[in-house]
């Protein structure tokens, strides 16, 4: 089983060894649905093709001098019955196929979303959000179109070939010569068409993902674009990406314009008519009505020939989309949720034993060792790029150490259940992320069952209650995407309230009050001091007031722990700390 940070308790396991097998495994999750489609398609096409037989028989009947109206009425009723059967089973086929298509789209989107939730932070750091969104929306949607109308038309086309051939045999086996040659030619030309179309379809989906990624980056960074007056440059980049996407559509159109099966069908239709008349003149066929029936059945072959021009294209696009989706799902990540691991309340002891970590081949931390007792407050200081944030991300296993061990309450973090570990560790960073939801929902994100009183109490501790109540809707105020409707200080206070509400055993504050004024910060610090007595707290900050009240200070330099101790001890003995402290003053 592959490593994942999150998985459902009851999860359907698909065959992910290849895009086609993966699609088939999705379909066979509901075996009665494809079976219904096949049976309905067979009955639909045989009913439709039988009309040609009845037409030929009616032609022979009316050419007789003593034909009876009752016989003609019987044939008319048979034609009506055939069309009725065709309509009913056509409806069953279409409904069932659409049902499959919607189920596949839903299941695929669920599978992809669960997979994305289970990927490590390292994986997500490497991805472009726009491309991931293109795969989760447009590519998943293409799987729907692949089934309805794509595969539905292909199955209908196959039965639309089989049914006429069977009924032509019932007229006279000699008539099969031209239809069989046509079917062989159709298979060859369609295979060549699919061969040419496949790389273009894959490139088309890939180009769409890249274009979407560029657009998402430009819109996501619109403040930077406008701040640097680069609208024209971003427009040129988008036009270039859209033109490349357009070029693949043109290439696809050229392949479709050279579609040969329709030409092959036209030639086959003429040859079939000539062959049928020749067999009639030779006496092999006993009546002109058989010629009429034969030509009617040949006309049925026109539909599968025509629809293959776009049905195969939809299938190719669907397979290409499946390949892109599987590429994400099958990407292995470094961490596993370890559901059988330790799951118990954390006391708060944190120990680093000779820990080293490298990111993309570059050493970030080297040989870090220290011990933090439960309830201690530890400040981490150092120059930019010294590894402060990375060190804290090793505690809750956003990343895993390359060497050494990190112990929480004497247990290696790798041996903890990931859910239990992370649910008891709360991190507040300078770059606060808020969801496009109400303020109350953002505060209660880590405790969805929290009542209004608890939410307001956490907000009051974070000095956020007053500004929240200044809004017309109070705690029901909707914040914009990423909280853009709030100031930086307001976002940070909501994030602090969220942390207070979760009541973590280990609290990590990564420059979490940088956007807050001094008076408000003092009030928040008082609340932090009260709650920090009950939990282990890590502070990454340049605020001297916060550094001073820490029980211990870790001094990092170029990824190494160069000293640790109290503020007074470090001022007395550590030149590196004095330089850092002097810069903060």
C-alpha positions, 0 to 999 in steps of 0.5 A: 500500500502506498504512503499517504498522510490521509485515507478513508476508512472504507475506500474502494481500491481501483486498478491504477496500473494504467489509464485504461485499466483504471477506467475499466476498474471504475466501470466495473465497480457497477457491473450491472450498468455496463451490462445494461448498456450492452443489452439495451444497445443490442436490442436497439440496433437490431430493432432499428436494422430490422426496419430495412428488412420490413421495408424490403418485404413491403416493396415485394408485397406492393409489386405483387398484383394480388397483394393484401392490405392486411399483409401490408398492415402487418408489416406497418405494425412490425415497423412501428413495433421496431421503432417503439423497441428502438426508442425504449431501449435507446432511452434505457441505453442513454439513461444508463450511460449518462448514469455511468458517466456521472458516477465515474466523474463523481468517484474520480473527483472523490478519489483525486481529492482524497489523494491530494489530501494524502499527499505530503507538503513536499509534494504540494510545494512542487505543484502549480495550483492552476495545473492541479485545478485543471486536472481536478475539474477539466480532466475529470469532466473529460472522463464524463464526456468520454463515456457520454457521448463518447463510449456510448456512441462507440458501443452503439457504432459497434452494434450498428455494424454487427446488427446489419451484418447479421441481418444481411447474412439472413438475406443471403451470405453472398451479400457480405462481400462488400460490407466485410471489406468495408468493415476491415477498411473502416478498422484500418482507417480508424486505427490510423486516425486514432494513432495520429490523434492520440499524441495531439489529445495528450498534448492538448490536455497538457497545454490546457493545464499549463495555460491554467497554471499560468493564469492562476498564478497571474490572478493569485499574484494580481497585487504584485502584477499591478504593483509592478505595472506588469499587466502588459507582460502578463497579457502577452504571456497569456496570449502566447499560452492561449495561442499554443493551446489553439495551435493544438486544436488546429492540428486536431482539426487537420487530422479530422479533416483528413478523415478517410472512413466517410470516403471509404463508406461512399465507395463501399455504398456504390460497390454494394449497390452494384454487387446486389444488382449483379446478384439479382440479375444472376438469380442469386437474389430472388427479388428486388425487395432483397436489394432494397433491404440490403441497401437499407442495411448498408445505409445503417452503416453510415451512422457508425462511420460518421460518429467515429470522427468525434467519438474516438476523439472524445475517448482519446481526450478521456484517456489522456485526461485519465493519464494526467489524473493518474500521474497525480494519484500515483505520485508517491509521497514521503509520509504515511498516516500510520493509523496503527501508531501511537494515539494518546494525549501529548504531555509536551516533551520534545527531543531532537537527537542529532537531526539533519534535514535537506531540501531538494539536495540542499542542507537546511539543518545539520546535527541539531540536538536539544531537549524541551521539557513539557510546558517550556516556552522556547524561542528560536532565533537566527538570521533569515534562512538559518532553518528556524521554520523548517525546524518547527515543521519537523515536529508535526511531520510536515517534513521528516528528518533525513537523519537523527530522531525527533521524540515527543514524550519519548516516542519517535514522531514516526511512530505516532499516528499522524492524525493524533500527532497533528491534532495536538500541535497547532501552528500559527504562521506569519502568512495566515491562510483563511478560508472563504467562509464565515469568521466563526467557521475559520476560528472553529476550523480545527474544532468543528463541533465548538459552540458559539460561546467557546468560539467567542471566548477564544476570540476574546483571548486573541483580542479579536472579539471587538473588531469582529463585532464591529462588522454588521454580521459579526461572527457570521461575516464572510471573509474573502478568499485567503481572508483578503477582506481583513487586514494582516493584523485581523487575520493573525488574531483570527488564526491565534483564536483558532489555535486557542480554541484547539487547545493544543499540547504543543503550540508553534508561533512563527512570527505570528504577531508581526502585523499586530500593533504593540498595544494589541500584541501586549494583550495577546502575549498576556493570553499566550503566557497564560495558556503557554504554562499548560503547553510546550510553546515554540516561538519564532520571532524578532520581538524582543519582548517575546524573546525575553520571556522565553524559558530557553532560546535556541540560536541557529546559524546556517542550519546549525544550533550554535548555542542555547540557554536563557536570555541572560546566559546567551548575552553573557557568552554568545557572540552570535546571539548578541549580534542577533539581539543587537539587530532586533533592538 
